[in-house]
């Protein structure tokens, strides 16, 4: 199913997107990423799975030094991985 997003592309650009609250206040929210092909066209997106206050606390306490489950989506929003 992931092939529907990746296709025959030899390279993918993955760019993390930030929300204004993260930038201004410094709090971590669920990580989101845009997936782009070699030409820069958006071919999908990915988002971190996080549930509840406990996950929010761990995100802000450990930042990048923690496990995260990432889901991949087609541009229309259907989950593929």
C-alpha positions in Angstrom: 0.0 0.0 0.0 2.9 2.4 0.7 3.8 2.0 -3.0 0.8 4.2 -3.8 2.6 7.1 -2.3 6.2 6.3 -3.0 5.6 4.9 -6.5 8.7 4.9 -8.8 10.4 7.9 -7.2 14.1 7.4 -6.6 14.2 10.2 -4.0 11.7 11.6 -1.5 12.0 14.9 0.3 10.6 14.8 3.9 9.9 18.2 5.5 8.6 18.6 9.1 5.8 21.1 9.4 5.5 23.2 12.6 2.5 25.0 14.1 2.7 28.5 15.4 2.1 27.4 19.0 5.2 25.2 18.7 7.3 28.1 17.3 6.0 30.8 19.7 5.6 28.8 22.9 8.2 26.0 22.5 5.8 23.2 23.2 6.0 20.1 21.1 2.8 18.9 19.4 2.3 15.8 17.2 4.9 15.8 14.5 3.7 16.1 10.9 5.7 15.8 7.7 5.1 16.6 4.1 6.4 14.0 1.5 7.5 15.5 -1.8 9.0 14.0 -5.0 12.2 15.2 -6.7 10.4 18.1 -8.3 8.9 19.3 -5.0 5.3 18.2 -5.7 3.5 17.0 -2.6 2.9 13.2 -2.9 1.6 12.5 0.6 2.1 13.3 4.3 3.0 11.5 7.5 1.8 12.2 11.1 2.8 10.9 14.5 0.3 8.9 16.4 -0.1 10.3 19.9 -3.0 9.8 22.3 -3.7 11.6 25.5 -2.0 13.8 28.0 0.7 11.2 28.8 1.9 11.3 25.2 1.9 15.1 25.3 4.0 15.0 28.5 6.5 12.5 27.1 6.8 14.6 23.9 7.7 17.7 25.8 9.9 16.0 28.4 12.0 13.8 26.0 11.6 15.7 22.7 13.5 13.8 20.0 14.8 11.2 22.3 11.7 9.0 22.3 9.9 6.4 20.3 7.2 7.6 17.9 4.7 5.7 15.7 4.3 7.4 12.3 1.5 6.9 9.8 1.8 7.7 6.1 -1.2 9.1 4.1 -2.0 9.8 0.5 -2.6 13.4 -0.5 -6.4 12.7 -0.2 -6.0 11.6 3.4 -6.3 7.8 3.1 -3.8 6.0 5.4 -1.5 3.7 3.5 1.2 2.9 6.1 
